[in-house]
Amino acid sequence: MADDDAPESALAGGANPPRHALWRLAPSRRALAPYLFLTPFFVIFGLFWIFPIAASVYYSMTEWRGITPPVFIGVGNYLALINSPRFHRALGNTLVLAFFYVLVSNILALSLALLLNTGWMRFKQLFRTAFFLPMTISIVVSAVIFQLIYAGDIGLIAKALSAFGLRGPIWLQEEGWATAAIIMLRVWRTLGYYTLIYLAGLQTVSGDLREAAIIDGARPWQVTWFITLPSIRPVILFCVVISTISGLEMFDEVMILTQGGPADSTLTVAVYLYQQGFQFLQLGHAAAASYVLTCIVVLIAILQKVTIGQDPR
């Protein structure tokens, strides 16, 4: 009996446990080790992602000026957005800018990718680099350059038109032309990025499938429409969704070129919430506007997934 009780008395007395006891404890320690290594990630994720999101949801339901304690008002900020003509104008401008940006950028990028994917095209690497080069330039620098290009009677476009005896529009001071100017800047800057994505997708399309269609008598445009484009449907969906999110969150170009003018014709939701939050110190109102924009982005992305992502076959 003394020998049988020896291990228990040794453990109770603080002595080293026997080997079989350590063997039973080892699996639990090994199972806990990965979570200990992941702890820093979860801490940082919670501190810089979960907590700000939860805090902004709370602040969107308060009246808060940043320098005073927030006062809970429920859905008051959201009701104020519904009744705000200026927010309606900003939302309409945002949807128009995003629609034309997505349409023009994706059509041009896909067309350039199809051209670069042809067998007879020369200097493909040079064109790829040239198209992608604007993406390496800071958006602030790009906007300042285009501001000089669009400038009144002294801008590059005005000088080029005056050489032919023509007078161009005052780009950044006329409502319709200011919107076009912002779209052209964003398209110019991101065109190469989407072109390379489309080109990568085109290079995954089976050449045997295209050759079989040509042998069957299909014309080049039929091969492109009925074989190539359906084959890169996931790539098209990706580019459309990413460009839509980018268009709906348009901020830098508008702030540098027009600050939302003239007469709020280029005011976007991103610029609106910036003005409300940092110029007028209506931080709760700005937080509510940001969540309205987030919901719109999510709903449009889901709609695009349903419409573009489905295989018509």
BALOBA-1460 file (C-alpha; in Angstrom, 3 decimals):
// residues 313
<rec num="1" residu="m" x="0.000" y="0.000" z="0.000"/>
<rec num="2" residu="a" x="2.831" y="2.381" z="0.739"/>
<rec num="3" residu="d" x="4.264" y="1.805" z="-2.699"/>
<rec num="4" residu="d" x="0.891" y="2.411" z="-4.391"/>
<rec num="5" residu="d" x="0.385" y="5.694" z="-2.580"/>
<rec num="6" residu="a" x="3.888" y="6.943" z="-3.343"/>
<rec num="7" residu="p" x="3.093" y="8.738" z="-6.621"/>
<rec num="8" residu="e" x="0.118" y="10.577" z="-5.095"/>
<rec num="9" residu="s" x="2.084" y="11.641" z="-2.039"/>
<rec num="10" residu="a" x="4.937" y="12.767" z="-4.238"/>
<rec num="11" residu="l" x="2.589" y="14.918" z="-6.343"/>
<rec num="12" residu="a" x="0.992" y="16.377" z="-3.225"/>
<rec num="13" residu="g" x="4.383" y="17.169" z="-1.777"/>
<rec num="14" residu="g" x="5.441" y="19.157" z="-4.818"/>
<rec num="15" residu="a" x="7.852" y="16.582" z="-6.270"/>
<rec num="16" residu="n" x="8.175" y="16.095" z="-10.015"/>
<rec num="17" residu="p" x="5.230" y="14.126" z="-11.426"/>
<rec num="18" residu="p" x="5.951" y="10.768" z="-13.041"/>
<rec num="19" residu="r" x="6.429" y="10.481" z="-16.775"/>
<rec num="20" residu="h" x="2.948" y="9.070" z="-17.440"/>
<rec num="21" residu="a" x="1.374" y="12.155" z="-15.774"/>
<rec num="22" residu="l" x="3.380" y="14.515" z="-17.993"/>
<rec num="23" residu="w" x="2.346" y="12.481" z="-21.021"/>
<rec num="24" residu="r" x="-1.314" y="13.056" z="-20.151"/>
<rec num="25" residu="l" x="-0.785" y="16.828" z="-19.811"/>
<rec num="26" residu="a" x="1.232" y="17.268" z="-23.032"/>
<rec num="27" residu="p" x="-1.665" y="16.978" z="-25.557"/>
<rec num="28" residu="s" x="-3.622" y="19.786" z="-23.889"/>
<rec num="29" residu="r" x="-0.560" y="22.027" z="-23.941"/>
<rec num="30" residu="r" x="0.059" y="21.248" z="-27.589"/>
<rec num="31" residu="a" x="-3.573" y="22.075" z="-28.390"/>
<rec num="32" residu="l" x="-3.286" y="25.417" z="-26.570"/>
<rec num="33" residu="a" x="-0.039" y="26.490" z="-28.237"/>
<rec num="34" residu="p" x="-1.530" y="27.588" z="-31.632"/>
<rec num="35" residu="y" x="-4.049" y="29.828" z="-29.897"/>
<rec num="36" residu="l" x="-1.285" y="31.470" z="-27.888"/>
<rec num="37" residu="f" x="0.541" y="32.297" z="-31.130"/>
<rec num="38" residu="l" x="-2.712" y="33.680" z="-32.621"/>
<rec num="39" residu="t" x="-3.464" y="35.842" z="-29.591"/>
<rec num="40" residu="p" x="-1.567" y="38.937" z="-30.866"/>
<rec num="41" residu="f" x="-3.592" y="38.866" z="-34.094"/>
<rec num="42" residu="f" x="-6.920" y="38.641" z="-32.269"/>
<rec num="43" residu="v" x="-5.909" y="41.435" z="-29.903"/>
<rec num="44" residu="i" x="-4.894" y="43.754" z="-32.753"/>
<rec num="45" residu="f" x="-7.941" y="42.765" z="-34.820"/>
<rec num="46" residu="g" x="-10.284" y="43.485" z="-31.942"/>
<rec num="47" residu="l" x="-8.553" y="46.732" z="-31.006"/>
<rec num="48" residu="f" x="-8.298" y="48.252" z="-34.479"/>
<rec num="49" residu="w" x="-11.268" y="46.619" z="-36.281"/>
<rec num="50" residu="i" x="-14.004" y="45.282" z="-33.997"/>
<rec num="51" residu="f" x="-13.842" y="48.074" z="-31.441"/>
<rec num="52" residu="p" x="-13.892" y="50.963" z="-33.997"/>
<rec num="53" residu="i" x="-16.809" y="49.354" z="-35.843"/>
<rec num="54" residu="a" x="-18.798" y="48.893" z="-32.646"/>
<rec num="55" residu="a" x="-17.934" y="52.409" z="-31.492"/>
<rec num="56" residu="s" x="-18.952" y="53.985" z="-34.801"/>
<rec num="57" residu="v" x="-22.291" y="52.138" z="-34.689"/>
<rec num="58" residu="y" x="-22.899" y="53.632" z="-31.264"/>
<rec num="59" residu="y" x="-21.782" y="57.126" z="-32.318"/>
<rec num="60" residu="s" x="-24.073" y="57.002" z="-35.353"/>
<rec num="61" residu="m" x="-26.953" y="56.954" z="-32.881"/>
<rec num="62" residu="t" x="-25.680" y="59.897" z="-30.854"/>
<rec num="63" residu="e" x="-25.327" y="63.633" z="-31.171"/>
<rec num="64" residu="w" x="-21.591" y="64.100" z="-30.764"/>
<rec num="65" residu="r" x="-19.375" y="67.029" z="-31.683"/>
<rec num="66" residu="g" x="-16.116" y="65.416" z="-30.638"/>
<rec num="67" residu="i" x="-15.431" y="67.858" z="-27.821"/>
<rec num="68" residu="t" x="-18.575" y="67.149" z="-25.831"/>
<rec num="69" residu="p" x="-19.921" y="63.885" z="-24.401"/>
<rec num="70" residu="p" x="-22.102" y="61.983" z="-26.900"/>
<rec num="71" residu="v" x="-25.845" y="62.157" z="-26.313"/>
<rec num="72" residu="f" x="-27.840" y="59.110" z="-27.397"/>
<rec num="73" residu="i" x="-30.641" y="60.033" z="-29.845"/>
<rec num="74" residu="g" x="-31.466" y="56.643" z="-31.375"/>
<rec num="75" residu="v" x="-32.161" y="56.766" z="-35.096"/>
<rec num="76" residu="g" x="-32.299" y="60.562" z="-35.150"/>
<rec num="77" residu="n" x="-29.253" y="60.896" z="-37.402"/>
<rec num="78" residu="y" x="-30.661" y="58.412" z="-39.902"/>
<rec num="79" residu="l" x="-33.985" y="60.280" z="-39.989"/>
<rec num="80" residu="a" x="-32.055" y="63.505" z="-40.545"/>
<rec num="81" residu="l" x="-30.313" y="61.912" z="-43.532"/>
<rec num="82" residu="i" x="-33.664" y="60.873" z="-44.992"/>
<rec num="83" residu="n" x="-34.891" y="64.451" z="-44.717"/>
<rec num="84" residu="s" x="-31.650" y="66.062" z="-45.932"/>
<rec num="85" residu="p" x="-31.801" y="67.364" z="-49.550"/>
<rec num="86" residu="r" x="-28.030" y="67.812" z="-49.556"/>
<rec num="87" residu="f" x="-27.467" y="64.171" z="-48.642"/>
<rec num="88" residu="h" x="-29.896" y="63.142" z="-51.386"/>
<rec num="89" residu="r" x="-27.875" y="65.244" z="-53.827"/>
<rec num="90" residu="a" x="-24.625" y="63.656" z="-52.632"/>
<rec num="91" residu="l" x="-26.096" y="60.156" z="-52.941"/>
<rec num="92" residu="g" x="-27.373" y="60.823" z="-56.457"/>
<rec num="93" residu="n" x="-24.013" y="62.261" z="-57.534"/>
<rec num="94" residu="t" x="-22.218" y="59.254" z="-56.069"/>
<rec num="95" residu="l" x="-24.387" y="56.777" z="-57.954"/>
<rec num="96" residu="v" x="-23.943" y="58.689" z="-61.231"/>
<rec num="97" residu="l" x="-20.173" y="58.933" z="-60.831"/>
<rec num="98" residu="a" x="-19.887" y="55.258" z="-59.882"/>
<rec num="99" residu="f" x="-22.115" y="54.092" z="-62.750"/>
<rec num="100" residu="f" x="-20.202" y="55.888" z="-65.493"/>
<rec num="101" residu="y" x="-16.846" y="55.103" z="-63.940"/>
<rec num="102" residu="v" x="-17.614" y="51.371" z="-63.736"/>
<rec num="103" residu="l" x="-19.067" y="51.318" z="-67.249"/>
<rec num="104" residu="v" x="-16.259" y="53.236" z="-68.983"/>
<rec num="105" residu="s" x="-13.349" y="51.726" z="-67.064"/>
<rec num="106" residu="n" x="-14.440" y="48.112" z="-67.497"/>
<rec num="107" residu="i" x="-15.317" y="48.448" z="-71.189"/>
<rec num="108" residu="l" x="-12.001" y="50.141" z="-71.975"/>
<rec num="109" residu="a" x="-9.978" y="47.777" z="-69.801"/>
<rec num="110" residu="l" x="-11.583" y="44.683" z="-71.334"/>
<rec num="111" residu="s" x="-11.087" y="46.062" z="-74.854"/>
<rec num="112" residu="l" x="-7.409" y="46.770" z="-74.199"/>
<rec num="113" residu="a" x="-6.951" y="43.329" z="-72.639"/>
<rec num="114" residu="l" x="-8.509" y="41.655" z="-75.686"/>
<rec num="115" residu="l" x="-6.192" y="43.691" z="-77.909"/>
<rec num="116" residu="l" x="-3.102" y="42.798" z="-75.892"/>
<rec num="117" residu="n" x="-4.113" y="39.132" z="-75.925"/>
<rec num="118" residu="t" x="-4.093" y="38.885" z="-79.718"/>
<rec num="119" residu="g" x="-1.269" y="37.052" z="-81.434"/>
<rec num="120" residu="w" x="-0.356" y="39.851" z="-83.850"/>
<rec num="121" residu="m" x="0.125" y="42.531" z="-81.170"/>
<rec num="122" residu="r" x="3.747" y="43.710" z="-80.881"/>
<rec num="123" residu="f" x="5.521" y="45.255" z="-77.879"/>
<rec num="124" residu="k" x="2.977" y="43.839" z="-75.435"/>
<rec num="125" residu="q" x="5.233" y="44.238" z="-72.406"/>
<rec num="126" residu="l" x="5.821" y="47.900" z="-73.229"/>
<rec num="127" residu="f" x="2.091" y="48.586" z="-73.458"/>
<rec num="128" residu="r" x="1.395" y="46.728" z="-70.215"/>
<rec num="129" residu="t" x="3.937" y="48.854" z="-68.394"/>
<rec num="130" residu="a" x="2.629" y="52.071" z="-69.956"/>
<rec num="131" residu="f" x="-0.975" y="51.296" z="-69.046"/>
<rec num="132" residu="f" x="-0.100" y="50.377" z="-65.460"/>
<rec num="133" residu="l" x="2.250" y="53.339" z="-64.874"/>
<rec num="134" residu="p" x="-0.498" y="55.785" z="-63.711"/>
<rec num="135" residu="m" x="-1.292" y="53.450" z="-60.803"/>
<rec num="136" residu="t" x="2.209" y="54.059" z="-59.421"/>
<rec num="137" residu="i" x="1.583" y="57.809" z="-59.205"/>
<rec num="138" residu="s" x="0.042" y="59.195" z="-56.035"/>
<rec num="139" residu="i" x="-3.616" y="60.108" z="-56.407"/>
<rec num="140" residu="v" x="-2.846" y="63.572" z="-55.014"/>
<rec num="141" residu="v" x="-0.129" y="64.142" z="-57.608"/>
<rec num="142" residu="s" x="-2.406" y="62.837" z="-60.368"/>
<rec num="143" residu="a" x="-5.231" y="65.147" z="-59.300"/>
<rec num="144" residu="v" x="-2.945" y="68.191" z="-59.195"/>
<rec num="145" residu="i" x="-1.650" y="67.378" z="-62.690"/>
<rec num="146" residu="f" x="-5.188" y="67.060" z="-64.036"/>
<rec num="147" residu="q" x="-6.134" y="70.267" z="-62.266"/>
<rec num="148" residu="l" x="-3.522" y="72.005" z="-64.406"/>
<rec num="149" residu="i" x="-4.746" y="70.189" z="-67.510"/>
<rec num="150" residu="y" x="-8.343" y="71.293" z="-66.890"/>
<rec num="151" residu="a" x="-7.475" y="74.840" z="-65.807"/>
<rec num="152" residu="g" x="-9.608" y="77.505" z="-67.529"/>
<rec num="153" residu="d" x="-7.980" y="79.186" z="-70.516"/>
<rec num="154" residu="i" x="-4.426" y="78.214" z="-69.560"/>
<rec num="155" residu="g" x="-4.880" y="74.460" z="-69.204"/>
<rec num="156" residu="l" x="-3.422" y="71.930" z="-71.608"/>
<rec num="157" residu="i" x="-6.827" y="71.066" z="-73.089"/>
<rec num="158" residu="a" x="-7.705" y="74.742" z="-73.581"/>
<rec num="159" residu="k" x="-4.365" y="75.418" z="-75.282"/>
<rec num="160" residu="a" x="-4.780" y="72.417" z="-77.588"/>
<rec num="161" residu="l" x="-8.292" y="73.489" z="-78.601"/>
<rec num="162" residu="s" x="-7.259" y="77.109" z="-79.101"/>
<rec num="163" residu="a" x="-4.684" y="75.957" z="-81.661"/>
<rec num="164" residu="f" x="-7.643" y="74.912" z="-83.837"/>
<rec num="165" residu="g" x="-9.642" y="78.041" z="-83.072"/>
<rec num="166" residu="l" x="-11.946" y="76.250" z="-80.623"/>
<rec num="167" residu="r" x="-12.951" y="77.208" z="-77.114"/>
<rec num="168" residu="g" x="-13.364" y="74.407" z="-74.625"/>
<rec num="169" residu="p" x="-15.541" y="74.283" z="-71.528"/>
<rec num="170" residu="i" x="-14.481" y="75.527" z="-68.127"/>
<rec num="171" residu="w" x="-14.090" y="72.004" z="-66.854"/>
<rec num="172" residu="l" x="-14.120" y="72.431" z="-63.094"/>
<rec num="173" residu="q" x="-16.660" y="75.269" z="-62.961"/>
<rec num="174" residu="e" x="-19.502" y="73.810" z="-65.038"/>
<rec num="175" residu="e" x="-21.731" y="71.160" z="-63.498"/>
<rec num="176" residu="g" x="-21.760" y="68.509" z="-66.220"/>
<rec num="177" residu="w" x="-18.143" y="68.976" z="-67.251"/>
<rec num="178" residu="a" x="-16.873" y="68.821" z="-63.663"/>
<rec num="179" residu="t" x="-18.411" y="65.361" z="-63.282"/>
<rec num="180" residu="a" x="-16.842" y="64.240" z="-66.565"/>
<rec num="181" residu="a" x="-13.465" y="65.597" z="-65.470"/>
<rec num="182" residu="i" x="-13.500" y="63.541" z="-62.270"/>
<rec num="183" residu="i" x="-14.531" y="60.376" z="-64.101"/>
<rec num="184" residu="m" x="-11.790" y="60.808" z="-66.717"/>
<rec num="185" residu="l" x="-9.163" y="61.234" z="-64.017"/>
<rec num="186" residu="r" x="-10.240" y="58.093" z="-62.170"/>
<rec num="187" residu="v" x="-10.485" y="56.072" z="-65.404"/>
<rec num="188" residu="w" x="-7.039" y="57.215" z="-66.534"/>
<rec num="189" residu="r" x="-5.484" y="56.241" z="-63.236"/>
<rec num="190" residu="t" x="-7.054" y="52.782" z="-62.822"/>
<rec num="191" residu="l" x="-7.368" y="51.646" z="-66.437"/>
<rec num="192" residu="g" x="-4.070" y="49.751" z="-66.462"/>
<rec num="193" residu="y" x="-4.892" y="47.943" z="-63.221"/>
<rec num="194" residu="y" x="-8.129" y="46.466" z="-64.567"/>
<rec num="195" residu="t" x="-6.525" y="45.803" z="-67.958"/>
<rec num="196" residu="l" x="-3.884" y="43.569" z="-66.388"/>
<rec num="197" residu="i" x="-6.517" y="41.688" z="-64.380"/>
<rec num="198" residu="y" x="-8.598" y="41.085" z="-67.504"/>
<rec num="199" residu="l" x="-5.481" y="40.071" z="-69.430"/>
<rec num="200" residu="a" x="-4.580" y="37.524" z="-66.756"/>
<rec num="201" residu="g" x="-8.092" y="36.099" z="-67.012"/>
<rec num="202" residu="l" x="-7.964" y="35.915" z="-70.815"/>
<rec num="203" residu="q" x="-4.744" y="33.945" z="-70.689"/>
<rec num="204" residu="t" x="-6.500" y="31.189" z="-68.723"/>
<rec num="205" residu="v" x="-9.079" y="30.596" z="-71.465"/>
<rec num="206" residu="s" x="-8.458" y="27.338" z="-73.280"/>
<rec num="207" residu="g" x="-6.985" y="27.877" z="-76.733"/>
<rec num="208" residu="d" x="-8.362" y="24.504" z="-77.880"/>
<rec num="209" residu="l" x="-11.887" y="25.712" z="-77.198"/>
<rec num="210" residu="r" x="-11.403" y="28.790" z="-79.344"/>
<rec num="211" residu="e" x="-9.788" y="26.818" z="-82.138"/>
<rec num="212" residu="a" x="-12.651" y="24.329" z="-82.124"/>
<rec num="213" residu="a" x="-15.139" y="27.164" z="-82.471"/>
<rec num="214" residu="i" x="-13.184" y="28.673" z="-85.378"/>
<rec num="215" residu="i" x="-13.069" y="25.290" z="-87.105"/>
<rec num="216" residu="d" x="-16.847" y="25.052" z="-86.713"/>
<rec num="217" residu="g" x="-17.163" y="28.339" z="-88.606"/>
<rec num="218" residu="a" x="-17.505" y="30.853" z="-85.757"/>
<rec num="219" residu="r" x="-16.407" y="34.378" z="-86.522"/>
<rec num="220" residu="p" x="-13.909" y="36.207" z="-84.262"/>
<rec num="221" residu="w" x="-16.608" y="38.293" z="-82.578"/>
<rec num="222" residu="q" x="-18.673" y="35.152" z="-81.964"/>
<rec num="223" residu="v" x="-15.689" y="33.425" z="-80.365"/>
<rec num="224" residu="t" x="-15.194" y="36.444" z="-78.101"/>
<rec num="225" residu="w" x="-18.866" y="36.807" z="-77.181"/>
<rec num="226" residu="f" x="-19.860" y="33.166" z="-76.737"/>
<rec num="227" residu="i" x="-16.610" y="31.576" z="-75.525"/>
<rec num="228" residu="t" x="-14.070" y="34.069" z="-74.218"/>
<rec num="229" residu="l" x="-16.324" y="36.339" z="-72.174"/>
<rec num="230" residu="p" x="-18.335" y="33.534" z="-70.484"/>
<rec num="231" residu="s" x="-15.033" y="31.854" z="-69.602"/>
<rec num="232" residu="i" x="-13.798" y="34.914" z="-67.706"/>
<rec num="233" residu="r" x="-17.103" y="35.639" z="-65.959"/>
<rec num="234" residu="p" x="-15.505" y="35.438" z="-62.460"/>
<rec num="235" residu="v" x="-12.847" y="37.955" z="-63.541"/>
<rec num="236" residu="i" x="-15.504" y="40.307" z="-64.913"/>
<rec num="237" residu="l" x="-17.452" y="40.027" z="-61.659"/>
<rec num="238" residu="f" x="-14.321" y="40.790" z="-59.630"/>
<rec num="239" residu="c" x="-13.431" y="43.878" z="-61.670"/>
<rec num="240" residu="v" x="-16.996" y="45.189" z="-61.679"/>
<rec num="241" residu="v" x="-17.388" y="44.779" z="-57.909"/>
<rec num="242" residu="i" x="-13.993" y="46.305" z="-57.109"/>
<rec num="243" residu="s" x="-14.539" y="49.248" z="-59.454"/>
<rec num="244" residu="t" x="-18.030" y="49.785" z="-58.021"/>
<rec num="245" residu="i" x="-16.698" y="49.949" z="-54.480"/>
<rec num="246" residu="s" x="-13.974" y="52.320" z="-55.650"/>
<rec num="247" residu="g" x="-16.487" y="54.522" z="-57.461"/>
<rec num="248" residu="l" x="-18.932" y="54.691" z="-54.556"/>
<rec num="249" residu="e" x="-16.138" y="55.681" z="-52.168"/>
<rec num="250" residu="m" x="-14.720" y="58.389" z="-54.450"/>
<rec num="251" residu="f" x="-13.135" y="61.106" z="-52.343"/>
<rec num="252" residu="d" x="-9.607" y="62.242" z="-53.228"/>
<rec num="253" residu="e" x="-10.305" y="63.415" z="-56.775"/>
<rec num="254" residu="v" x="-13.377" y="65.369" z="-55.715"/>
<rec num="255" residu="m" x="-11.671" y="67.063" z="-52.771"/>
<rec num="256" residu="i" x="-8.689" y="68.191" z="-54.829"/>
<rec num="257" residu="l" x="-10.450" y="69.164" z="-58.046"/>
<rec num="258" residu="t" x="-13.825" y="70.598" z="-57.008"/>
<rec num="259" residu="q" x="-14.399" y="70.196" z="-53.237"/>
<rec num="260" residu="g" x="-17.897" y="69.053" z="-54.209"/>
<rec num="261" residu="g" x="-18.727" y="72.044" z="-56.417"/>
<rec num="262" residu="p" x="-19.903" y="73.730" z="-58.450"/>
<rec num="263" residu="a" x="-23.219" y="74.017" z="-56.569"/>
<rec num="264" residu="d" x="-22.725" y="70.541" z="-55.023"/>
<rec num="265" residu="s" x="-22.851" y="68.961" z="-58.488"/>
<rec num="266" residu="t" x="-19.863" y="66.700" z="-57.687"/>
<rec num="267" residu="l" x="-20.547" y="66.270" z="-53.979"/>
<rec num="268" residu="t" x="-20.204" y="62.580" z="-53.084"/>
<rec num="269" residu="v" x="-21.267" y="60.780" z="-49.929"/>
<rec num="270" residu="a" x="-17.617" y="60.392" z="-48.879"/>
<rec num="271" residu="v" x="-17.043" y="64.142" z="-49.199"/>
<rec num="272" residu="y" x="-20.368" y="64.835" z="-47.486"/>
<rec num="273" residu="l" x="-19.524" y="62.769" z="-44.414"/>
<rec num="274" residu="y" x="-16.044" y="64.338" z="-44.303"/>
<rec num="275" residu="q" x="-17.572" y="67.816" z="-44.286"/>
<rec num="276" residu="q" x="-20.151" y="66.875" z="-41.675"/>
<rec num="277" residu="g" x="-17.603" y="65.217" z="-39.430"/>
<rec num="278" residu="f" x="-14.489" y="67.384" z="-39.686"/>
<rec num="279" residu="q" x="-15.778" y="70.762" z="-40.850"/>
<rec num="280" residu="f" x="-19.129" y="71.007" z="-39.087"/>
<rec num="281" residu="l" x="-18.186" y="68.655" z="-36.200"/>
<rec num="282" residu="q" x="-21.366" y="66.613" z="-36.611"/>
<rec num="283" residu="l" x="-19.545" y="63.339" z="-35.961"/>
<rec num="284" residu="g" x="-22.655" y="61.301" z="-35.164"/>
<rec num="285" residu="h" x="-24.337" y="62.492" z="-38.360"/>
<rec num="286" residu="a" x="-21.192" y="61.615" z="-40.345"/>
<rec num="287" residu="a" x="-21.045" y="58.139" z="-38.790"/>
<rec num="288" residu="a" x="-24.664" y="57.524" z="-39.798"/>
<rec num="289" residu="a" x="-23.894" y="58.630" z="-43.367"/>
<rec num="290" residu="s" x="-20.950" y="56.246" z="-43.498"/>
<rec num="291" residu="y" x="-23.166" y="53.298" z="-42.544"/>
<rec num="292" residu="v" x="-25.763" y="54.246" z="-45.125"/>
<rec num="293" residu="l" x="-22.992" y="54.245" z="-47.734"/>
<rec num="294" residu="t" x="-21.725" y="50.884" z="-46.451"/>
<rec num="295" residu="c" x="-25.168" y="49.318" z="-46.763"/>
<rec num="296" residu="i" x="-25.517" y="50.662" z="-50.306"/>
<rec num="297" residu="v" x="-22.129" y="49.213" z="-51.271"/>
<rec num="298" residu="v" x="-23.045" y="45.806" z="-49.844"/>
<rec num="299" residu="l" x="-26.452" y="45.728" z="-51.548"/>
<rec num="300" residu="i" x="-25.013" y="46.693" z="-54.941"/>
<rec num="301" residu="a" x="-22.239" y="44.113" z="-54.601"/>
<rec num="302" residu="i" x="-24.812" y="41.407" z="-53.811"/>
<rec num="303" residu="l" x="-26.915" y="42.476" z="-56.786"/>
<rec num="304" residu="q" x="-23.882" y="42.310" z="-59.070"/>
<rec num="305" residu="k" x="-23.010" y="38.865" z="-57.716"/>
<rec num="306" residu="v" x="-26.517" y="37.636" z="-58.469"/>
<rec num="307" residu="t" x="-26.685" y="39.118" z="-61.973"/>
<rec num="308" residu="i" x="-23.121" y="38.722" z="-63.266"/>
<rec num="309" residu="g" x="-22.026" y="35.721" z="-61.218"/>
<rec num="310" residu="q" x="-24.758" y="33.404" z="-62.493"/>
<rec num="311" residu="d" x="-23.918" y="31.150" z="-65.409"/>
<rec num="312" residu="p" x="-26.575" y="31.685" z="-68.106"/>
<rec num="313" residu="r" x="-26.204" y="28.058" z="-69.157"/>
